[in-house]
Structures are given as structure tokens and as C-alpha cells.
Amino acid sequence: MELSEQNRTSAVKRLNKTDILRDFQVSFFAMRRLVSFPWTFLEKDLESNKSSDLISDILKQTCLHPLCRKFPPSVRFRRLFLSELIRRLEAVDGDPLDELYDALAEVVGAEETAECYKSYILPSGDAVSLLENVALISEGTTGLVTWEAALYLAEWALDHRQAFAGRTVLELGSGVGLTGITICRSCSPRRFVFSDCHFSVLQKLRNNVQLHGLTEQTSPAVSVEEMDWTAATEEQLKQIGADAVIAADVVYDPDVVGSLVSLLSKILRCPSSGVPPEVFICSTIRNQETYGGFKQQLEKAGISHHVIPGPVSHVLPYNRVSDIEMIKLYR
């Protein structure tokens, strides 16, 4: 009986350790704020045995992982992360760990850049790695980083893969590509068209798409197109022939809402094979007046909508305090 209880306790500890290592890994590669990491478990482990074994395992899943060598998070972030590990180890007089100090030495003198990689680990274990700008706003655009609604929409897609399987998907305002690449990797679309209009965003988007080996010749067939919402024509939309249209975090500026609604009207008037495409818009509601104005303009254009209720599976790391709403449009 006692042996059985010991086995159960040991199994729970192994399970907890596995979960904690994954939490560290997922948070590290997505460059989450350090306060969101599961430090409490590490503290208890260090206090109980003074061993640096868990920190060694954390290092193998983060800074020493092959993904970090290929697509490293920012120098500053890695330096802060390693310094925090050292601080917690030294606070309990834990066993010295040479590889921890070696890893810090590697980044202390490294040059910081305006760009870095963020990697989002999917349930399959695959990673969507994106080159993003460190600054939230740079080169006159917010499109060079991943925002919460894109992560939410990616999670929704993972929960509703049938909405994209075998279909031609058009994404408006693709940004750096997180949602679209996730759908291409996990939801089996027939074709996927990324689109944006800002030169720097398109350049980074093309790079990120290429990082994942997605081209017109792959399955799915993938293209990146420049699309100015004010200039897109019905002919251009008919050539794309989308069965599904998605957009994330595109309702943030009242000055562009009118052109967005005009484009959505054209999309719903240009059905593929006589069937209107399914249109999904996911928004972080930062300004209720702007978002409400968007819905009013949809109504004036004869476009109805209904809210798609949550929740979605929590598989990607981001701030879930934000008010995010997803709607489906139809005439």
C-alpha cells in the first residue's frame, strides 16, 4: 500500500515537472514577461534539495534548445531570463551550474538588434517561428509584431480546423503571419493567400512565410499579395476565389474602418462558385467607440454579423485579460 502511494506521488511529481518545463519553454520562446513564468515551482524545488538539476533541465528546453540556436529570442530577453535563473539559484546557495553562467556570458556581450524571433509552439510540438520587431510600433506601423487577436484567432482555427480544410483562405492584414502560418501548418487548407499593404510588413511577412517552406508549389499553395483596401477590385477578389476570409486586429483605427467595410462588401458580393465566403473578424476591443462604429458601418452596408462565443483552447501564451471578440459576417 505504501509503495503504491509512493508511486502515485512520484508520478504526480514527474507530471508536474513535465508541465513546468513545457511552461518555461512555451513562455521563453514567445518572450512572455518574466513575471508570468512558473517561478514558484522552481523555488520550491530549489529550497527542498539545493540541486540545480531542474535549472539544467530548464536550460535544455530554452537557451540550449536547438530552436533557440536557429530562431533566438532577443539578446536582452535572454540576458534577463538567465540572470533571473542565476538570482534564484544563488538565493538558496544551490549547486553551481557552469552551463548557466556560460550561457549568460554568451549574451552579455552580444549586440542587441531591432529584430528578434518569437516562436509559438503548437499542440503538435511544431513551432511557428516569426521574425518580429522588438518595438511595438516601428517604421510607421503596428504590423511588425503579433497582437492578441491574432493569437486568439489561431487558437480558434485549431479548435475549428474544418472551417479551413480543403478551402481557399484569404487573410486581410496578415501582419507578420502568425495566424495564417498556423492555419497552413495545422488546418489543411487547399490554398492560403496572405495580404497586407505596408511595404515593411509585406517584406517581413514574405520572410516568415519562406521560413516555413510555404510557396505556391507546396501543399497548401501559399502566396503573399499586396492589398490596398481602398484600391482592391472585385476582379482581384474573384481571381483569389476565397471560400473563407479571416482578419485579426484590423479594427483599431477609425480612419480605416470605412475602407475595410467597403472591402468586406466587395468580398461578400464576389462568391466563389456561387457561394459567399465565410468571413471571420477577430478584434481586441481597445476602444469601444471605434469598434461600435465599425459594427454600425457594417449595418449601413447591409452586412449582418453574429458573435462567435468562446472559449477557445489555451495553447498559445498571451495576455488573456484583453477583451477579444470574434464575429462572423453575412448578407
N, C-alpha and C positions, 0 to 999 in steps of 0.2 A: 504493500500500500504506500509506504513511504517512498519507495523507488519510483512508483507511478507518479506521485505528486512532484518529485524532483524532476522527472522527465517533462511533465507539463510546464513546470516553472522554467526549465531550460528552453523549451520550445517557444514559450512566450518571449523570453529574452532574445532569442535568435530572430523571431519575427519582428520585435521592436527594433532591433539593431538594423535589420534589413530595411525596414521602413524609414528609419532615421537616416541611414546612408543615402537612400533614394531622395529623401527630402533635401539633404545637403546638396546632392548632385543637381537636382532639378533647380533649386534656388540659385546655386552658384552659376550655372550656365545661362540662366535667364537674368543674371545680375540683379537679383532682388535686393532690397535694402537689408543690411546685415541684421537688423533687429527682428526680421521675420524668420531667421534661421532657428532650428531647434536646439538652442544652446543649453536648455535645461537638462536634457538627456545627457549631453556631453559632460556638463558639470557634475551630475550625479555619478557618472561613470568614473570620472577623474578622482572625485572625492572618495569613492569606495575602494579603489585599488591603486591609485597613483600611476597606473600604467598608461603609456602613450599609444597603446595598440589601436584604440578607437580613432585617435587622431591620424595615425598612419593609414587606417582604412579610409578615412575621410579624404585624405590627400590623394589616395589612389583613385577615388571617384571624382576628384575635382582637378586640382592643379597638375597632378601627374597622370591624368587620364589622357589617352590619345586624342580625344575630341578637343581638349584644351590646347594641345600642340598644334592641331590643324586649324581650329577656329577659336583663338583665345579671347576671353573677355578682356575688358580694358586693363591696362597696366595698373591704374590707380585702384580699381576694384580688387584685383588680385593682391595688391600690396596690403590693402585694408583687411581683406579676408585672412591672409596669412598672419598678419600682425595680431588679429583677434584670436586666432588659434594659439599663437605663442603666449599671448597675455593670459589666457585661461589655463594653459599648461603650467606656466611659471607660477601662477597664483596658488597652486596646490603643491608646488615643488615636485611636479611629476617627472618621470624619467625623461632625460634629454632625448631629442629626436633630431639627428643630423639632417635627415632629408627635409625636415620642416624649415630649418634655417637655411639650407641650400636653396630651397625654393624661394624664400624671401630674398636672398642675395641676388637671385636671378632677375627679380623685378625691381629691386631698389634703384639700380642704375639705368633701367630701361627707359627709353624715351616715350612719353605719352603722346598719343595721336588724337585727331578729331574723330576717328572712326574706331569701331571695335565690333566684335562678333557677339551676338546673343544666340543661344541655342535653346530651342524648346523641344523637350523630349516627349514624344508621343507614347500612347499606351503600348504600342508595338515594340517600343525600345528604340525606334528610329528617331533621329534628331532633325529638326528643321533649323538650320543654321543660317543666320542673316547678318549681313554687314549693315550696321546701322551707325548713325551719327551719335556721338556722346551727348551733344546738346539737344534739348527737346525742340528748339527752334533754330534752324540754321539755313543759310542760303535762301532766306525769304520764304521758307515753307516749313510746315509741321510734318511733312510726309516722309521724312527720313528716319523716323522711329516707329515702333509698333505701339499702338494705343489699345486701351482695354476692350473696346467694342470688337476689334479685330480678333482678339483672343477669345472673346465670348462667342463670336460667330464661328470660329474654328471649332470650338467645343460643341456648338450646336450641330455643325456639319458632321462631326464624329459620332454624334448621337442619332443623326438622320441621314445616313450615307445614301439611302435610297433616293433622296431628293436630287442627287447629282450623278448617280451611277448610270453610265451609258449616255449621258446628255452633254450638250454643248453649253458651257457655262461662261458668261461674261461677268467680269468683276469691274465695277466702277471705282476709281480712286484706290487702286491696289496698294499704293504706298510701297513699303519695302517687301511685301509679298507673303506675309505670314499665313493669312487665311487661304489664299489661293494655292500655295505650295502644300499646305496641309491637306486640302481637298484633292489635289493631284496625287499626293502620296497615299491617301487613305480611302478615298471615296469613289475611285474608278470612273471618273468622267470620260466621255469619248474625246472631248476637246475642251481646252480651257484657254480663254482669252483674258489676259491681264491688261489693264488700261490705266493710264494717268496722263496728265498734261504737262507737268513741270519737268523741265529738261533734266535737272539733277536727280529727281525721283526716278524718272524713266531709266537713267543710266544705272542707278543703284539697283533698281528692280530687275533689269536685264542681267546684271552680275549675279544677283541672288538666285534667279531662275536657272542660270547656267551652272551655278554651284551644285545644283541638284540634278544636273544632267537632263533637264527638261527642254525639249526642242520640238519643232514641227514634225520631226521624224520619230519621236518617241510615242509611247502609249501611256498617258494620253498625249495627243498632239497639242503643243503649247505655243502660243505666240504672245508677244508684248506689243501693244499698239498705243500710239499717241491718240488720245481722245479729248478734244476740247468740247465741253458740254454745250457751249454756245454755238459750235460750228458742226457738230455731228449731224449727219444727214440720215434720212430714212433708208437711203440706198446703202450706206455704210452698215447700218444696223441689220438690214436684210441679208447682206453678204455674210455677216457673222452668224446669223441664224440661231440665236441663243434660245435654248429651252428653259434656262434658268439664269437669272441675273441677281447678283449679290453686291452689297456695298456696306462698308463698316466705317463709322465715324466720318461721314460726309456731310452731316447736318450740324455744322458748328459755326458757320458764318452766314448771317442773314443776306449778305451781298451775293452769295452764290446759290441761295435756295431757289430763286426763280429759274435760273438756267438748269438746275438739277431737275425740278419738276417738269420743265419743258422737255428735257431729255427722256424722263420716265414716261411721259405721254407718248413720245415717238416710239419708245420701246414697246409699249403696250399696244400700239397700233401696227406693229410690224411682227405679227406672229410667225413662228417657224412652222411650216406645214399646216397652216391654218389654225394652230392652237397658240393662244397667247402665252408668253413665257411666265414662269413663276418668278416673282420679284420679291426679294427679301432685303430689307434695310435694317441694319443694326446700329443703334446710336447710344452713345454715352450722353445722358441729358445733363449738360453743364449749365445751360441757360434755358429755363422753361419757356421764356418768351420766344426765343429763336426756334425751339422745337415745336411749340404750338403754332407758330407762324408757318412752319413747313407743312404741318398737317392741314392748316386752313387752305394753303395754296394747292395741296393735293385735292382737296374737296372742290375747290373752284375749277380745277382742271378735269373734274369728273372722275377722279381716281379715288376709289374706296380703299380702306385698309382694315385689317384686324390685328390685334396684338397677339403674338405667339407667346404663350405663357412659359415660364421656366419651371423648375430649374434645369440647368444642364450639368452634365458630369464635370466635376472639377479635376481636370487632368493637366491644365496649364497654370503656371504660377503668375498671378497678378492681383491687384487690389480689387477685392470684391465689394468694397463699400460703395463704389460708384453706382449711380442709378443708370442701369442699362436696359434699353427696351428694344425688342425686335418686332418688326411688323411685316406683314405680307400684303402686297398691293394687288388690286384687281380692278377691272372696269365693271 
